Amino acid sequence: MESSEDDRFLRLVSERGDDPRLLEGAVRAARGRSEMVAALPEEETRRHTRALLRGVLTALVDGAPGEDVLRAAERLGSDRARQGVPVAAFLDGFQAGRAHLVRTLIEDGRRQGVPDALLLDGVSRIDEINTALVHRMVHAHRVAELEMARTTREGRVQMLRQLLHGEAVPVLAPLDPDAEYHCVVSDVSDPAVAAGLEARLVAAGPGLCGLVDGRFAALVARLPAPVRTGPLLVAAPPARPGGVAPLYELGRRALRAGAAAGLAGLRELAGLALLTVTQAEPDLGGLLADGLLGALDRGDPFHRELAETALAYLDHGGRIEPTAAALHVHGNTVKYRMRRFQELTGRALLDPSSGAAVERTAHWWWALRRWLAAARA
């Protein structure tokens, strides 16, 4: 709209520039339209409304919104985000203020005899300015939301890291210092894969997840249904946040042992106890292997086959058919291999009649795992 002495609409706008009644009416309109805006201190609403009204009226005279009003719009969007007011709620208040401005200018213009064409042209200009301001507000609101989410996320992950490292730190939301959580560890370092694991774990109950020491870790109230596929996850028994550090260290040790054994999916820490302990003492396992399996040749494929069958036989409680199913062979093949294994080693793999049967079985299991690991290497 061109500015001239004949432009009575612009003179009307200039007269309204410092009218406190226009400001107070816009404040009441904004607070009356949005409950969340009304919940803020009234002076907070007045502060933003004053800056925006002055900017809009100046833009009507100058022909375009200046940087001052655009920055005012950005401050409004950013402040409302930090105050927890959603975009829809603060835009309701803003549009109510805009409607009050338009209504006031039209009423005053008609009383002063301003032609309807000028009033319509002025309202169109207000809408153009309004659109530019809304774009700035929404963008600033979104930027502030992302910054806050990132800051909140970083703070929570830092708390998780400190808890797992045994540091004294206040336990804040989403954790409860008096509740118990499973400490879950993994070797996953890919953020995209970690996000998928987080969604699965927190779906079962409240918890906190993040990358700790470069790997995905979590404290979760409940565990999802166990699976035997996907990345290896080791879950400790539940404990309060202040006592999870030792379980985190045990979980990391069990994770290394489970990974070396080729395990996958969600596993309970207690179920990996023997594997974790034996994995930590390779030299002792080597001595057992030399003593019990000295007659086997690591370079002989058939001897490796016998050792694999013997280990599967132990893992399946000395039962032929489950062992055969696990190895994808016939039951008679398992029987033959076990007979040859006993002939070569000179010892029965399972002998319930002998003393210390549990200890003997554990020694065989440890020796076979260590012998096979050396053979594969």
C-alpha positions as a Python dict, from the first residue, in 0.01 Angstrom:
ca = {
    (1, 'M'): (0, 0, 0),
    (2, 'E'): (143, 337, -98),
    (3, 'S'): (185, 595, 177),
    (4, 'S'): (31, 940, 102),
    (5, 'E'): (-167, 1211, 272),
    (6, 'D'): (-480, 1075, 107),
    (7, 'D'): (-426, 731, 253),
    (8, 'R'): (-659, 760, 547),
    (9, 'F'): (-604, 398, 654),
    (10, 'L'): (-237, 458, 718),
    (11, 'R'): (-318, 774, 916),
    (12, 'L'): (-557, 561, 1120),
    (13, 'V'): (-281, 307, 1180),
    (14, 'S'): (-39, 581, 1287),
    (15, 'E'): (-291, 719, 1535),
    (16, 'R'): (-336, 372, 1687),
    (17, 'G'): (38, 309, 1726),
    (18, 'D'): (66, 403, 2094),
    (19, 'D'): (-294, 341, 2203),
    (20, 'P'): (-282, 140, 2530),
    (21, 'R'): (-642, 28, 2476),
    (22, 'L'): (-541, -158, 2159),
    (23, 'L'): (-262, -334, 2348),
    (24, 'E'): (-478, -434, 2643),
    (25, 'G'): (-756, -555, 2415),
    (26, 'A'): (-511, -775, 2223),
    (27, 'V'): (-370, -916, 2548),
    (28, 'R'): (-720, -1003, 2673),
    (29, 'A'): (-806, -1163, 2340),
    (30, 'A'): (-492, -1377, 2339),
    (31, 'R'): (-537, -1494, 2697),
    (32, 'G'): (-907, -1556, 2646),
    (33, 'R'): (-852, -1777, 2340),
    (34, 'S'): (-576, -2004, 2480),
    (35, 'E'): (-583, -2158, 2828),
    (36, 'M'): (-212, -2231, 2815),
    (37, 'V'): (-132, -1869, 2727),
    (38, 'A'): (-366, -1753, 3005),
    (39, 'A'): (-173, -1970, 3251),
    (40, 'L'): (139, -1758, 3188),
    (41, 'P'): (195, -1434, 3382),
    (42, 'E'): (-8, -1155, 3223),
    (43, 'E'): (298, -934, 3187),
    (44, 'E'): (461, -1209, 2984),
    (45, 'T'): (177, -1197, 2733),
    (46, 'R'): (179, -817, 2735),
    (47, 'R'): (552, -800, 2667),
    (48, 'H'): (530, -1005, 2349),
    (49, 'T'): (202, -850, 2235),
    (50, 'R'): (342, -498, 2270),
    (51, 'A'): (646, -581, 2056),
    (52, 'L'): (440, -755, 1787),
    (53, 'L'): (171, -487, 1770),
    (54, 'R'): (427, -211, 1728),
    (55, 'G'): (605, -412, 1463),
    (56, 'V'): (290, -488, 1267),
    (57, 'L'): (171, -126, 1274),
    (58, 'T'): (516, -9, 1167),
    (59, 'A'): (519, -266, 886),
    (60, 'L'): (183, -137, 761),
    (61, 'V'): (328, 211, 731),
    (62, 'D'): (668, 102, 592),
    (63, 'G'): (525, -157, 353),
    (64, 'A'): (709, -465, 490),
    (65, 'P'): (791, -620, 827),
    (66, 'G'): (1126, -506, 963),
    (67, 'E'): (1386, -707, 1148),
    (68, 'D'): (1259, -585, 1483),
    (69, 'V'): (916, -742, 1445),
    (70, 'L'): (1061, -1058, 1290),
    (71, 'R'): (1295, -1100, 1586),
    (72, 'A'): (1001, -1035, 1819),
    (73, 'A'): (813, -1318, 1648),
    (74, 'E'): (1113, -1548, 1689),
    (75, 'R'): (1139, -1462, 2059),
    (76, 'L'): (770, -1540, 2106),
    (77, 'G'): (804, -1881, 1940),
    (78, 'S'): (1123, -1966, 2130),
    (79, 'D'): (992, -1848, 2468),
    (80, 'R'): (667, -2042, 2433),
    (81, 'A'): (858, -2359, 2349),
    (82, 'R'): (1074, -2320, 2661),
    (83, 'Q'): (760, -2252, 2865),
    (84, 'G'): (606, -2576, 2741),
    (85, 'V'): (330, -2410, 2535),
    (86, 'P'): (261, -2609, 2214),
    (87, 'V'): (256, -2439, 1875),
    (88, 'A'): (-122, -2473, 1838),
    (89, 'A'): (-186, -2312, 2178),
    (90, 'F'): (31, -2005, 2130),
    (91, 'L'): (-85, -1957, 1770),
    (92, 'D'): (-444, -1953, 1897),
    (93, 'G'): (-350, -1663, 2122),
    (94, 'F'): (-158, -1485, 1847),
    (95, 'Q'): (-443, -1514, 1598),
    (96, 'A'): (-687, -1385, 1860),
    (97, 'G'): (-467, -1078, 1900),
    (98, 'R'): (-454, -1036, 1523),
    (99, 'A'): (-834, -1059, 1501),
    (100, 'H'): (-869, -791, 1770),
    (101, 'L'): (-633, -559, 1580),
    (102, 'V'): (-822, -604, 1251),
    (103, 'R'): (-1161, -560, 1418),
    (104, 'T'): (-1048, -244, 1597),
    (105, 'L'): (-900, -85, 1283),
    (106, 'I'): (-1210, -163, 1076),
    (107, 'E'): (-1446, -24, 1340),
    (108, 'D'): (-1240, 294, 1381),
    (109, 'G'): (-1200, 329, 1005),
    (110, 'R'): (-1572, 308, 939),
    (111, 'R'): (-1645, 564, 1211),
    (112, 'Q'): (-1398, 799, 1041),
    (113, 'G'): (-1538, 732, 695),
    (114, 'V'): (-1241, 540, 557),
    (115, 'P'): (-1355, 372, 231),
    (116, 'D'): (-1415, -4, 249),
    (117, 'A'): (-1165, -61, -34),
    (118, 'L'): (-887, 93, 178),
    (119, 'L'): (-995, -110, 479),
    (120, 'L'): (-992, -431, 273),
    (121, 'D'): (-651, -346, 133),
    (122, 'G'): (-522, -283, 486),
    (123, 'V'): (-657, -613, 615),
    (124, 'S'): (-486, -793, 325),
    (125, 'R'): (-157, -628, 420),
    (126, 'I'): (-205, -732, 782),
    (127, 'D'): (-259, -1092, 670),
    (128, 'E'): (61, -1085, 463),
    (129, 'I'): (256, -957, 763),
    (130, 'N'): (79, -1210, 985),
    (131, 'T'): (189, -1498, 758),
    (132, 'A'): (553, -1387, 770),
    (133, 'L'): (543, -1363, 1149),
    (134, 'V'): (377, -1704, 1192),
    (135, 'H'): (651, -1865, 982),
    (136, 'R'): (918, -1711, 1205),
    (137, 'M'): (735, -1812, 1524),
    (138, 'V'): (682, -2173, 1423),
    (139, 'H'): (1041, -2213, 1304),
    (140, 'A'): (1181, -2064, 1626),
    (141, 'H'): (949, -2282, 1835),
    (142, 'R'): (1068, -2596, 1656),
    (143, 'V'): (1435, -2502, 1688),
    (144, 'A'): (1394, -2438, 2060),
    (145, 'E'): (1210, -2769, 2106),
    (146, 'L'): (1490, -2959, 1933),
    (147, 'E'): (1755, -2783, 2141),
    (148, 'M'): (1570, -2861, 2463),
    (149, 'A'): (1513, -3222, 2362),
    (150, 'R'): (1882, -3260, 2281),
    (151, 'T'): (1984, -3095, 2608),
    (152, 'T'): (1741, -3308, 2808),
    (153, 'R'): (1855, -3621, 2628),
    (154, 'E'): (2222, -3540, 2686),
    (155, 'G'): (2156, -3477, 3054),
    (156, 'R'): (1976, -3808, 3096),
    (157, 'V'): (2243, -4004, 2912),
    (158, 'Q'): (2508, -3838, 3127),
    (159, 'M'): (2317, -3952, 3438),
    (160, 'L'): (2300, -4304, 3296),
    (161, 'R'): (2674, -4299, 3227),
    (162, 'Q'): (2752, -4181, 3581),
    (163, 'L'): (2526, -4442, 3740),
    (164, 'L'): (2684, -4724, 3540),
    (165, 'H'): (3031, -4600, 3632),
    (166, 'G'): (2941, -4593, 4002),
    (167, 'E'): (2950, -4215, 4046),
    (168, 'A'): (2736, -4050, 4312),
    (169, 'V'): (2468, -3861, 4121),
    (170, 'P'): (2106, -3762, 4194),
    (171, 'V'): (1863, -4004, 4031),
    (172, 'L'): (1616, -3799, 3828),
    (173, 'A'): (1328, -3871, 3592),
    (174, 'P'): (1261, -4092, 3409),
    (175, 'L'): (1422, -4312, 3676),
    (176, 'D'): (1296, -4358, 4031),
    (177, 'P'): (1574, -4388, 4293),
    (178, 'D'): (1367, -4639, 4493),
    (179, 'A'): (1264, -4857, 4197),
    (180, 'E'): (1463, -5147, 4056),
    (181, 'Y'): (1589, -5173, 3700),
    (182, 'H'): (1757, -5434, 3483),
    (183, 'C'): (2096, -5320, 3355),
    (184, 'V'): (2119, -5417, 2987),
    (185, 'V'): (2447, -5399, 2796),
    (186, 'S'): (2539, -5460, 2434),
    (187, 'D'): (2815, -5405, 2182),
    (188, 'V'): (2589, -5200, 1952),
    (189, 'S'): (2750, -4870, 1855),
    (190, 'D'): (2539, -4778, 1549),
    (191, 'P'): (2295, -4502, 1662),
    (192, 'A'): (2024, -4627, 1424),
    (193, 'V'): (2042, -4982, 1560),
    (194, 'A'): (2056, -4843, 1914),
    (195, 'A'): (1736, -4645, 1850),
    (196, 'G'): (1559, -4965, 1747),
    (197, 'L'): (1678, -5144, 2062),
    (198, 'E'): (1566, -4850, 2277),
    (199, 'A'): (1216, -4858, 2128),
    (200, 'R'): (1190, -5230, 2199),
    (201, 'L'): (1318, -5208, 2557),
    (202, 'V'): (1117, -4908, 2676),
    (203, 'A'): (802, -5054, 2518),
    (204, 'A'): (805, -5314, 2797),
    (205, 'G'): (820, -5051, 3072),
    (206, 'P'): (988, -4727, 3184),
    (207, 'G'): (1361, -4696, 3147),
    (208, 'L'): (1659, -4495, 3029),
    (209, 'C'): (1880, -4586, 2733),
    (210, 'G'): (2187, -4437, 2569),
    (211, 'L'): (2537, -4492, 2437),
    (212, 'V'): (2776, -4547, 2728),
    (213, 'D'): (3145, -4610, 2663),
    (214, 'G'): (3050, -4604, 2295),
    (215, 'R'): (2802, -4894, 2326),
    (216, 'F'): (2426, -4915, 2381),
    (217, 'A'): (2325, -4964, 2746),
    (218, 'A'): (2001, -4929, 2936),
    (219, 'L'): (1826, -4939, 3271),
    (220, 'V'): (1474, -5075, 3222),
    (221, 'A'): (1200, -5170, 3466),
    (222, 'R'): (1090, -5474, 3267),
    (223, 'L'): (1251, -5690, 3003),
    (224, 'P'): (1081, -5777, 2675),
    (225, 'A'): (1018, -6137, 2577),
    (226, 'P'): (1354, -6311, 2523),
    (227, 'V'): (1463, -6379, 2166),
    (228, 'R'): (1764, -6561, 2027),
    (229, 'T'): (1816, -6341, 1723),
    (230, 'G'): (1956, -5993, 1670),
    (231, 'P'): (2235, -5822, 1861),
    (232, 'L'): (2353, -5987, 2181),
    (233, 'L'): (2207, -5817, 2489),
    (234, 'V'): (2298, -5915, 2844),
    (235, 'A'): (2044, -5827, 3114),
    (236, 'A'): (2134, -5824, 3484),
    (237, 'P'): (1889, -5896, 3768),
    (238, 'P'): (1695, -5587, 3886),
    (239, 'A'): (1867, -5343, 4122),
    (240, 'R'): (1822, -4985, 4238),
    (241, 'P'): (1999, -4721, 4026),
    (242, 'G'): (2259, -4661, 4295),
    (243, 'G'): (2368, -5024, 4285),
    (244, 'V'): (2390, -5099, 3914),
    (245, 'A'): (2760, -5023, 3860),
    (246, 'P'): (2890, -5370, 3965),
    (247, 'L'): (2623, -5534, 3749),
    (248, 'Y'): (2728, -5317, 3455),
    (249, 'E'): (3086, -5444, 3485),
    (250, 'L'): (2969, -5806, 3517),
    (251, 'G'): (2740, -5755, 3219),
    (252, 'R'): (3028, -5625, 3008),
    (253, 'R'): (3236, -5931, 3097),
    (254, 'A'): (2947, -6164, 3017),
    (255, 'L'): (2891, -5980, 2691),
    (256, 'R'): (3249, -6042, 2580),
    (257, 'A'): (3219, -6408, 2670),
    (258, 'G'): (2884, -6443, 2496),
    (259, 'A'): (3012, -6271, 2183),
    (260, 'A'): (3314, -6503, 2171),
    (261, 'A'): (3075, -6798, 2198),
    (262, 'G'): (2866, -6668, 1906),
    (263, 'L'): (2553, -6599, 2112),
    (264, 'A'): (2278, -6363, 1996),
    (265, 'G'): (1959, -6208, 2129),
    (266, 'L'): (1858, -6122, 2485),
    (267, 'R'): (2037, -6326, 2753),
    (268, 'E'): (2021, -6316, 3132),
    (269, 'L'): (2347, -6242, 3309),
    (270, 'A'): (2307, -6530, 3555),
    (271, 'G'): (2265, -6775, 3269),
    (272, 'L'): (2608, -6675, 3137),
    (273, 'A'): (2788, -6719, 3471),
    (274, 'L'): (2989, -7031, 3382),
    (275, 'L'): (3070, -6902, 3034),
    (276, 'T'): (3188, -6569, 3176),
    (277, 'V'): (3411, -6723, 3441),
    (278, 'T'): (3573, -6979, 3210),
    (279, 'Q'): (3624, -6720, 2935),
    (280, 'A'): (3824, -6509, 3179),
    (281, 'E'): (4077, -6792, 3243),
    (282, 'P'): (4192, -6918, 2901),
    (283, 'D'): (4522, -7056, 3030),
    (284, 'L'): (4351, -7267, 3294),
    (285, 'G'): (4108, -7391, 3031),
    (286, 'G'): (4404, -7481, 2813),
    (287, 'L'): (4552, -7695, 3090),
    (288, 'L'): (4222, -7881, 3123),
    (289, 'A'): (4206, -7932, 2748),
    (290, 'D'): (4559, -8070, 2739),
    (291, 'G'): (4486, -8306, 3026),
    (292, 'L'): (4149, -8438, 2911),
    (293, 'L'): (4180, -8413, 2532),
    (294, 'G'): (4549, -8473, 2475),
    (295, 'A'): (4475, -8771, 2247),
    (296, 'L'): (4281, -8553, 2002),
    (297, 'D'): (4454, -8378, 1713),
    (298, 'R'): (4335, -8021, 1654),
    (299, 'G'): (4438, -8047, 1289),
    (300, 'D'): (4220, -8355, 1225),
    (301, 'P'): (3869, -8258, 1096),
    (302, 'F'): (3720, -8579, 1235),
    (303, 'H'): (3860, -8510, 1580),
    (304, 'R'): (3714, -8159, 1569),
    (305, 'E'): (3382, -8317, 1472),
    (306, 'L'): (3404, -8549, 1772),
    (307, 'A'): (3476, -8257, 2007),
    (308, 'E'): (3184, -8055, 1867),
    (309, 'T'): (2953, -8351, 1913),
    (310, 'A'): (3074, -8406, 2269),
    (311, 'L'): (3015, -8042, 2357),
    (312, 'A'): (2664, -8050, 2207),
    (313, 'Y'): (2599, -8373, 2399),
    (314, 'L'): (2687, -8198, 2725),
    (315, 'D'): (2482, -7891, 2634),
    (316, 'H'): (2177, -8114, 2581),
    (317, 'G'): (2208, -8306, 2906),
    (318, 'G'): (2350, -8623, 2757),
    (319, 'R'): (2041, -8686, 2542),
    (320, 'I'): (2096, -8833, 2198),
    (321, 'E'): (1799, -8701, 2000),
    (322, 'P'): (1822, -8333, 2103),
    (323, 'T'): (2197, -8347, 2030),
    (324, 'A'): (2131, -8499, 1687),
    (325, 'A'): (1870, -8233, 1611),
    (326, 'A'): (2109, -7955, 1709),
    (327, 'L'): (2384, -8099, 1487),
    (328, 'H'): (2144, -8193, 1202),
    (329, 'V'): (2260, -8554, 1202),
    (330, 'H'): (2101, -8892, 1277),
    (331, 'G'): (2090, -9020, 1634),
    (332, 'N'): (2304, -9318, 1542),
    (333, 'T'): (2572, -9077, 1420),
    (334, 'V'): (2580, -8915, 1763),
    (335, 'K'): (2609, -9257, 1930),
    (336, 'Y'): (2896, -9355, 1702),
    (337, 'R'): (3084, -9031, 1758),
    (338, 'M'): (3044, -9049, 2134),
    (339, 'R'): (3175, -9406, 2133),
    (340, 'R'): (3481, -9305, 1929),
    (341, 'F'): (3533, -9000, 2154),
    (342, 'Q'): (3547, -9223, 2462),
    (343, 'E'): (3781, -9468, 2290),
    (344, 'L'): (4024, -9190, 2196),
    (345, 'T'): (4020, -9003, 2526),
    (346, 'G'): (4000, -9312, 2745),
    (347, 'R'): (3735, -9148, 2963),
    (348, 'A'): (3355, -9145, 2981),
    (349, 'L'): (3211, -8802, 2913),
    (350, 'L'): (2927, -8854, 3162),
    (351, 'D'): (2960, -9099, 3449),
    (352, 'P'): (2688, -9043, 3713),
    (353, 'S'): (2827, -9327, 3925),
    (354, 'S'): (3158, -9151, 3980),
    (355, 'G'): (3215, -8890, 4247),
    (356, 'A'): (3208, -8515, 4184),
    (357, 'A'): (2992, -8563, 3872),
    (358, 'V'): (2903, -8193, 3846),
    (359, 'E'): (3265, -8087, 3873),
    (360, 'R'): (3374, -8347, 3615),
    (361, 'T'): (3105, -8235, 3372),
    (362, 'A'): (3203, -7868, 3414),
    (363, 'H'): (3569, -7959, 3348),
    (364, 'W'): (3477, -8149, 3032),
    (365, 'W'): (3261, -7859, 2909),
    (366, 'W'): (3537, -7606, 2977),
    (367, 'A'): (3806, -7822, 2820),
    (368, 'L'): (3601, -7888, 2505),
    (369, 'R'): (3522, -7519, 2454),
    (370, 'R'): (3885, -7422, 2498),
    (371, 'W'): (4011, -7704, 2273),
    (372, 'L'): (3767, -7609, 1996),
    (373, 'A'): (3853, -7240, 2025),
    (374, 'A'): (4220, -7322, 1979),
    (375, 'A'): (4141, -7559, 1690),
    (376, 'R'): (3937, -7294, 1507),
    (377, 'A'): (4206, -7034, 1561),
}
